Amino acid sequence: MSSTDLTAASAAAPSSFPTPSSGRAPEHPAPGAAGSPGPALAAAMLGFALITLDTSVVNVALPAIGVDLRAGMSGLQWVVDAYTLAFAALLLPSGALADRVGASRAYGIGVVVFVLASAACGLAPGLPELLAARTVQGTAAAVMLPASLALVREAYGDPGRRARAVSLWAAGGTVAVALGPVVGGALTTAWSWRGIFFVNLPLGLLALVLLTRVAPSVRRPAPLDLPGRLTAMTALGALTFAAIEGGTEAWWALGIAGVSFAAFLVVETRRRHPVVPLGLFRNTTVAVAAGSANSVAFYGMLFVFSLFFQQVLGLSALAAGLMFLPMTGLLAGVNILSAKAAARYGARLPIVLGQAVAVAGLLGLLTVDAGTSRWAQALLLVPLALGAGFSLPPLIASMMEAVPAERAGTAAGLLNAVRQTAGALAIAVFGSMAAASMETALRASLLISAAFLTLTTLASLRLPGRRRS
């Protein structure tokens, strides 16, 4: 998950600040009432870094996990997807939960559960225990994310200072994404794969200490669409199970996914406060599809190449992590350039250009094999990151403009949840192919990702161009 993922979350997080026209007093004390807003920002950044770290740190440790726990390819896929699916399925309604119990309380609960789940992951005696703990981790992350941003928004009353604080918050996530493969590789090589989970403990405890210096948030009533949430989770879980496990069980899982999805549609059309208003898809189809293609390419390749570097090239976990550093290290700078380009030329140009560069990068990676030099392999991954990082921020912005202001948060959460789900399904499908043949999986996953991105690049040409003043 890059900072661009969490730009979406910034709109989705609950806010305790009224709009200028609301006529209501702020529901949270002014920042000065509780002292410096620094502890709130630091606690939020730490939590956000933990969430994003766990989306990238695990990949390079997968081979070691497989050997130690005697897990096959499907088991390794679930190590990644158990976290991602829980996170994606619960992200949409978690903002309402933060409203109901207060952002600071929700954040504290989320961090405590995340730390305990991380310890359970590190101590897991077998694969079932690890997967259960990873699911709890993802659930806690979904609670932490909107609550962490809400803490920042509550702490900074001035819009200008708040914008700078949100940028710092997002930067923490980008740094975690960049360092994740390296940290995971270093801990796995020097100690054990269990270290990638134990490293969360001191960081989480520090976040809780900082939280004690933050004023409690005010609770506000907010509806929770439990039927919508449960049917969505069942559909996503069953679909991913079918993609990973295959065989006869896959047909049963596909049937359950279909029934659950139909139930979700029925529930959402009848709920007064649905978790996903279906009308949002009317004007956001291109953005949702392009965001999904972006995730399939980025997260899918991170997973496949992590296995390729270690299983085919025989690199250590640390060396495999370092191979991703040129790719992930550029994300923050590309995000900034993309925002400037969108401001000057409109959203369509960077969206189309970014996706086209990512497609070119994917096709360039088709030349990679065991004989390709290590430097060339690392550099050939860079265009994918450049394109993905350049196209996503304006995609989010265009989606926000396509919906009414009161739906912006839900739309942002929808885009992020769909992107995370697409990434999980990509790992499921590509991992299943890798179980049969790593070489075939590498080529097929690159071609599938490139084809998907090509289609969404062409569709993005229909997006509105620059608005004339």
C-alpha positions in Angstrom: 0.0 0.0 0.0 1.6 3.3 -1.1 0.8 6.8 0.1 -1.5 7.1 -2.8 -3.7 4.4 -1.4 -4.0 6.5 1.7 -4.8 9.6 -0.1 -8.1 7.8 -0.7 -8.4 7.0 3.0 -7.9 10.7 3.8 -11.3 11.4 2.4 -12.8 8.4 3.9 -11.8 9.1 7.5 -14.3 10.5 9.9 -13.9 14.2 10.5 -14.7 16.1 13.7 -14.5 19.5 11.9 -17.7 21.2 10.6 -17.7 22.8 7.2 -17.8 26.6 7.1 -21.5 26.5 6.3 -22.5 23.9 8.8 -23.2 26.4 11.6 -22.0 23.8 14.2 -19.3 24.2 16.8 -16.4 21.9 16.5 -17.1 18.5 18.2 -13.5 18.2 19.4 -11.5 20.6 21.5 -9.2 23.1 19.7 -5.7 21.8 19.4 -4.4 24.3 21.9 -6.7 22.9 24.5 -4.8 19.7 24.7 -1.3 21.1 24.1 0.8 20.4 21.1 -0.7 18.4 18.2 2.6 16.7 17.7 1.9 13.5 19.7 -1.3 12.9 17.7 0.6 13.3 14.4 3.4 11.0 15.6 1.0 8.4 16.9 -0.9 8.4 13.6 2.2 8.2 11.5 3.5 5.2 13.5 0.2 3.4 13.1 0.0 4.2 9.4 3.6 3.0 8.9 2.7 -0.3 10.7 -0.2 -0.9 8.4 1.7 -0.2 5.2 4.8 -2.1 6.4 2.7 -5.2 6.8 1.5 -5.1 3.2 5.1 -5.2 1.8 7.3 -6.7 4.5 5.9 -10.2 4.3 6.6 -11.0 0.6 10.3 -11.6 0.8 9.8 -13.8 3.9 7.4 -16.2 2.2 9.9 -18.8 1.1 11.3 -19.0 4.7 7.8 -19.3 6.0 7.0 -22.0 3.6 10.1 -24.1 4.6 9.6 -23.6 8.4 5.8 -24.2 8.5 5.8 -26.7 5.6 3.4 -24.6 3.7 2.7 -25.0 0.0 2.1 -22.2 -2.5 -1.6 -21.9 -1.6 -0.6 -21.5 2.1 1.8 -18.7 1.2 -0.8 -17.0 -0.9 -3.1 -17.0 2.2 -0.4 -15.5 4.4 -0.6 -12.4 2.2 -4.3 -12.5 1.3 -5.7 -13.2 4.8 -4.4 -9.8 5.9 -5.3 -8.0 2.7 -8.9 -9.3 2.4 -9.7 -8.5 6.0 -8.3 -5.1 5.6 -10.2 -4.4 2.3 -13.6 -5.8 3.5 -13.6 -3.8 6.7 -12.1 -0.6 5.5 -15.4 0.9 4.2 -17.4 0.7 7.4 -14.5 1.3 9.8 -14.9 5.1 9.5 -18.4 4.8 11.0 -16.9 2.7 13.9 -14.4 5.4 14.6 -17.2 7.9 14.8 -19.3 5.8 17.2 -16.5 5.2 19.7 -14.3 8.2 19.0 -11.2 8.3 16.8 -8.7 8.1 19.7 -10.5 5.1 21.3 -10.9 3.3 18.0 -7.2 3.9 17.2 -6.1 2.7 20.6 -8.2 -0.5 20.3 -6.9 -1.1 16.8 -3.2 -0.7 17.8 -3.6 -3.0 20.8 -5.3 -5.7 18.7 -2.7 -5.2 15.9 0.2 -5.6 18.4 -1.3 -8.7 20.0 -2.0 -10.2 16.5 1.6 -9.5 15.4 2.9 -11.3 18.5 0.6 -14.2 17.7 1.9 -14.2 14.1 5.5 -14.3 15.4 4.7 -17.2 17.8 2.5 -19.2 15.4 3.4 -22.9 15.7 1.8 -23.7 12.4 0.1 -22.3 9.3 -3.5 -22.3 10.5 -2.5 -20.2 13.6 -0.5 -17.8 11.4 -3.4 -17.3 9.0 -5.9 -16.7 11.9 -3.5 -14.1 13.4 -3.0 -12.4 10.0 -6.8 -12.1 9.6 -7.0 -10.4 13.0 -4.1 -8.1 11.9 -6.0 -7.0 8.8 -9.1 -6.4 10.8 -7.2 -4.2 13.3 -5.5 -2.3 10.4 -8.9 -1.5 8.9 -9.9 0.1 12.2 -6.6 1.9 12.6 -6.4 3.5 9.2 -9.3 6.0 9.2 -9.0 6.6 12.9 -5.3 7.5 12.5 -6.1 10.2 9.9 -9.1 11.4 12.0 -6.6 12.0 14.9 -4.6 14.3 12.6 -7.6 16.1 11.4 -8.8 16.7 14.9 -5.4 17.9 16.1 -4.9 20.5 13.4 -7.7 23.1 13.2 -6.0 25.3 10.6 -6.5 23.9 7.1 -3.0 24.8 5.9 -1.3 23.1 8.9 -3.7 20.2 8.6 -2.8 19.7 4.9 0.9 19.6 5.8 0.3 17.2 8.6 -1.6 14.9 6.3 1.3 15.0 3.9 3.6 13.9 6.7 1.2 11.2 7.7 1.1 9.9 4.1 4.9 10.1 3.8 5.2 7.7 6.7 3.3 5.1 4.8 5.4 5.7 1.6 8.6 5.2 3.6 7.3 2.0 5.1 6.3 0.6 1.6 9.8 1.4 0.4 11.6 -0.1 3.4 9.3 -3.1 3.8 11.0 -5.6 1.4 14.5 -4.5 2.8 13.4 -4.7 6.4 11.7 -8.1 5.8 14.7 -9.4 4.0 17.2 -8.2 6.6 15.2 -9.7 9.6 14.5 -13.0 7.8 18.2 -13.4 6.8 19.8 -12.2 10.1 17.2 -13.8 12.4 14.0 -15.5 11.3 10.8 -14.7 9.4 9.2 -14.3 12.8 11.1 -11.1 13.2 9.0 -9.3 10.6 6.1 -9.6 13.0 7.9 -9.0 16.3 9.2 -5.7 14.9 5.7 -4.3 15.2 5.6 -4.7 18.9 7.9 -1.8 20.0 6.5 0.5 17.3 2.9 -0.3 18.4 3.8 0.3 22.0 5.4 3.6 21.2 2.2 4.6 19.3 0.1 3.8 22.4 2.4 5.9 24.7 2.0 8.8 22.3 -1.7 8.3 22.3 -1.8 8.9 26.1 -0.9 12.5 25.3 -3.8 13.0 22.9 -7.2 14.4 24.1 -10.0 11.8 23.9 -12.2 12.2 20.8 -15.9 12.9 21.0 -18.2 10.0 20.2 -20.8 10.6 17.5 -23.7 8.4 16.3 -23.0 6.7 13.0 -24.8 3.8 11.3 -23.2 0.5 10.8 -24.3 -1.7 7.9 -23.6 -5.1 9.4 -25.6 -7.2 6.8 -23.7 -5.4 3.9 -20.4 -5.9 5.6 -20.9 -9.6 6.3 -22.2 -10.4 2.7 -19.3 -8.4 1.2 -16.7 -10.3 3.3 -18.2 -13.6 2.5 -18.2 -12.9 -1.2 -14.6 -11.7 -1.3 -13.4 -14.5 0.9 -15.1 -17.2 -1.2 -13.9 -15.7 -4.4 -10.3 -15.7 -3.2 -10.6 -19.2 -1.8 -11.7 -20.4 -5.3 -8.8 -18.7 -7.0 -6.2 -20.1 -4.5 -7.4 -23.6 -3.9 -8.9 -24.7 -7.2 -10.4 -28.2 -7.8 -13.9 -29.2 -6.8 -13.9 -26.9 -3.8 -13.4 -23.9 -6.1 -16.9 -24.5 -7.7 -18.5 -24.6 -4.3 -16.6 -21.4 -3.3 -17.6 -19.7 -6.6 -21.3 -20.6 -5.9 -21.0 -19.1 -2.4 -19.4 -16.0 -3.7 -22.1 -15.5 -6.3 -24.9 -16.0 -3.8 -23.2 -13.7 -1.3 -22.6 -11.0 -3.9 -26.3 -11.2 -5.0 -27.3 -10.9 -1.3 -25.0 -7.9 -0.9 -26.7 -6.1 -3.9 -30.1 -6.8 -2.5 -29.1 -5.6 1.0 -27.4 -2.4 -0.3 -30.5 -1.4 -2.3 -32.7 -1.7 0.7 -30.5 -0.2 3.4 -31.1 3.4 4.5 -27.4 3.8 5.2 -25.7 1.3 2.9 -21.9 0.7 3.3 -21.6 1.1 -0.5 -24.3 3.2 -2.2 -24.5 1.4 -5.6 -25.2 4.6 -7.4 -21.5 5.5 -6.9 -20.5 3.2 -9.7 -22.5 5.2 -12.2 -19.8 7.8 -12.7 -16.7 6.1 -11.2 -16.5 2.9 -13.3 -13.3 3.9 -15.1 -11.5 5.1 -12.0 -12.4 1.9 -10.1 -11.3 -0.3 -13.0 -8.0 1.6 -13.5 -7.3 1.5 -9.8 -7.9 -2.2 -9.8 -5.6 -2.7 -12.7 -2.9 -0.6 -11.0 -3.1 -2.9 -7.9 -3.1 -6.1 -10.0 0.2 -5.0 -11.6 1.9 -3.6 -8.6 1.0 -6.0 -5.8 0.9 -9.0 -8.2 4.5 -8.3 -9.4 5.8 -7.7 -5.9 4.5 -11.2 -5.0 5.7 -13.0 -8.1 9.1 -11.4 -8.3 9.7 -12.0 -4.5 9.3 -15.7 -5.3 11.3 -15.5 -8.5 14.3 -13.8 -6.9 14.6 -16.5 -4.2 13.3 -19.7 -5.7 14.7 -19.3 -9.2 17.7 -17.0 -8.7 18.6 -18.4 -5.2 18.9 -14.9 -3.6 18.7 -14.5 0.1 15.7 -12.7 1.6 17.8 -9.6 2.2 19.2 -9.6 -1.4 15.6 -10.0 -2.7 14.4 -7.1 -0.7 17.2 -4.9 -2.0 16.2 -5.7 -5.5 12.9 -3.8 -4.9 14.5 -0.7 -3.4 14.9 1.2 -6.7 11.3 0.4 -7.5 9.6 1.3 -4.2 12.0 4.2 -3.3 10.7 6.4 -6.1 7.0 6.3 -5.1 6.9 9.4 -2.9 8.6 11.6 -5.4 6.4 10.3 -8.3 3.3 11.0 -6.2 4.3 14.6 -5.8 5.2 15.1 -9.5 1.8 13.5 -10.4 -0.1 16.0 -8.3 1.7 18.9 -9.9 1.1 17.5 -13.4 -2.6 17.0 -12.6 -2.9 20.6 -11.3 -1.4 22.0 -14.5 -2.7 19.7 -17.2 -5.8 18.0 -15.6 -6.2 14.5 -14.3 -6.6 12.7 -17.6 -3.0 13.2 -18.9 -1.1 11.8 -15.9 -3.6 8.9 -15.6 -3.2 7.9 -19.2 0.5 8.5 -19.3 1.2 6.7 -16.0 -0.7 3.6 -17.0 1.0 3.6 -20.4 4.4 3.7 -18.7 3.4 0.9 -16.4 2.3 -1.2 -19.4 5.7 -0.5 -21.1 7.4 -1.6 -17.9 5.5 -4.8 -17.7 6.3 -5.7 -21.3 10.0 -4.8 -20.6 10.0 -7.3 -17.7 9.1 -10.1 -20.2 12.8 -10.0 -21.1 13.9 -11.1 -17.6 15.1 -14.6 -17.0 17.7 -16.3 -14.8 20.5 -15.0 -17.0 19.6 -11.4 -16.8 21.9 -9.3 -14.7 20.7 -8.3 -11.2 21.1 -4.6 -11.9 19.0 -4.9 -15.0 16.3 -6.8 -13.2 16.1 -4.2 -10.5 16.0 -1.3 -13.0 13.4 -3.0 -15.2 11.0 -2.9 -12.2 11.3 0.9 -12.0 9.0 1.8 -14.9 6.1 -0.2 -13.3 6.5 1.8 -10.0 6.9 5.1 -11.9 3.7 4.5 -13.9 1.6 3.2 -11.0 2.7 6.0 -8.7 2.1 8.6 -11.4 -1.4 7.5 -12.4 -3.0 6.8 -9.0 -3.2 10.2 -7.3 -5.1 11.8 -10.2 -7.3 8.7 -10.4 -8.4 9.3 -6.9 -8.9 13.0 -7.5 -11.0 12.3 -10.6 -13.2 9.9 -8.7 -13.7 12.5 -6.0 -14.9 15.0 -8.6 -17.3 12.5 -10.1 -19.4 12.1 -6.9 -21.3 14.6 -4.7 -19.2 16.1 -1.9 -21.1 14.3 0.8 -20.2 10.9 -0.9 -16.5 11.7 -1.3 -15.4 9.7 1.7 -17.4 6.7 0.8 -16.2 6.9 -2.8 -12.5 7.1 -1.6 -13.0 4.1 0.7 -14.7 2.2 -2.1 -11.7 2.8 -4.5 -9.2 1.7 -1.9 -11.2 -1.4 -0.8 -11.6 -2.5 -4.5 -7.9 -1.9 -5.1 -6.9 -4.0 -2.1 -9.3 -6.8 -3.2 -7.9 -6.7 -6.8 -4.4 -7.0 -5.4 -5.4 -10.0 -3.2 -7.1 -11.7 -6.2 -4.0 -11.1 -8.3 -1.8 -12.8 -5.7 -4.3 -15.7 -5.6 -4.3 -16.2 -9.3 -0.6 -15.6 -9.9 0.4 -17.8 -7.0 -1.7 -20.7 -8.3 0.1 -20.4 -11.6 3.5 -20.3 -9.8 2.7 -23.5 -8.0 2.6 -25.2 -11.4 5.5 -23.4 -13.1 7.4 -20.4 -11.9 8.6 -19.5 -15.4 5.1 -19.8 -16.9 3.6 -17.8 -14.0 6.1 -15.0 -14.5 5.3 -14.5 -18.1 1.6 -15.1 -17.8 1.2 -12.6 -14.8 3.1 -10.0 -16.7 0.9 -10.4 -19.8 -2.3 -10.5 -17.8 -1.4 -7.3 -15.9 -0.3 -5.6 -19.1 -3.5 -6.5 -20.9 -5.7 -5.3 -18.0 -3.8 -2.0 -17.8 -3.9 -1.5 -21.5 -7.7 -1.8 -21.4 -8.0 0.7 -18.6 -5.6 3.1 -20.3 -7.8 3.2 -23.3 -10.9 3.6 -21.1 -9.2 6.5 -19.3 -9.1 8.5 -22.5 -12.8 9.0 -21.9 -12.2 10.8 -18.6 -12.7 14.6 -18.6 -9.7 16.7 -19.6 -8.4 19.8 -18.0 -11.2 22.2 -16.8 -11.0 25.6 -18.3 -11.3 28.4 -15.9 
